[in-house]
Amino acid sequence: MKLDSRIKELVAIGASVTANCQPCLQYHMDKAFESGADESEITEAVEVGKMVRKGAASKMDKFASGLNAAVPSGVSESKDGCGCS
């Protein structure tokens, strides 16, 4: 089955919400409307993205809460971090 542009844009809307990317969300919402999606489909895609983001955040919070502040032996600390700061 090949996904049409409307479905691809709806998937991209959910992914944009999950990734917390406002410019992506606006872009893909505009493209979804252009591809024939209606307001209820876009709203549903946003809600799915929110559910995925909420679940992922919850799992990360649980994981982070269980971490030991000390770096395990054999693991080197990076001075550069991950690039988020």
C-alpha positions in Angstrom: 0.0 0.0 0.0 1.3 3.4 -0.9 0.5 6.3 1.4 -1.0 9.3 -0.3 0.1 12.9 0.5 -2.8 13.5 2.8 -1.9 10.5 5.0 1.8 11.4 4.9 1.1 14.9 6.1 -1.2 13.6 8.9 1.7 11.3 10.0 4.1 14.3 9.8 1.7 16.3 12.0 1.8 13.7 14.7 5.6 13.4 14.4 6.0 17.2 14.7 4.0 17.3 17.9 6.0 14.5 19.3 9.2 16.2 18.4 8.0 19.5 19.9 8.7 21.3 16.6 6.3 24.3 16.1 7.6 25.3 12.7 7.3 21.7 11.5 3.7 21.5 12.8 2.6 24.6 11.1 4.2 23.6 7.8 2.7 20.1 7.9 -0.7 21.4 8.9 -0.7 23.7 5.9 0.4 20.9 3.6 -2.3 18.6 5.1 -5.0 21.1 4.3 -3.6 21.5 0.8 -3.7 17.7 0.4 -7.4 17.5 1.3 -7.3 16.7 5.1 -10.1 18.2 7.1 -9.9 19.9 10.5 -11.1 16.8 12.4 -8.3 14.6 10.8 -5.7 17.2 11.7 -7.0 17.4 15.3 -6.8 13.7 15.6 -3.3 13.6 14.3 -2.3 16.3 16.8 -3.9 14.2 19.6 -2.0 11.1 18.6 1.2 13.0 18.6 0.4 14.3 22.1 -0.3 10.8 23.3 3.0 9.5 21.9 5.0 12.5 23.4 3.3 12.0 26.8 4.2 8.3 26.9 7.7 8.9 25.8 8.2 11.7 28.4 6.8 9.5 31.1 9.2 6.6 30.3 12.1 9.1 30.2 11.1 10.6 33.5 11.1 7.1 35.1 14.4 6.2 33.5 16.0 9.4 34.6 14.7 9.1 38.2 16.4 5.7 38.4 19.8 6.9 37.3 22.7 7.0 39.7 24.4 10.4 39.6 27.9 8.7 39.5 29.2 7.7 36.1 29.7 3.9 36.0 33.3 2.7 35.7 34.4 2.1 32.2 32.1 4.9 30.8 33.9 8.1 29.8 32.2 11.4 30.4 31.8 13.7 27.4 32.9 17.3 27.9 30.7 18.3 24.9 27.5 16.8 26.1 24.7 16.0 23.6 24.5 19.5 22.2 21.4 20.7 24.0 23.0 23.4 25.9 
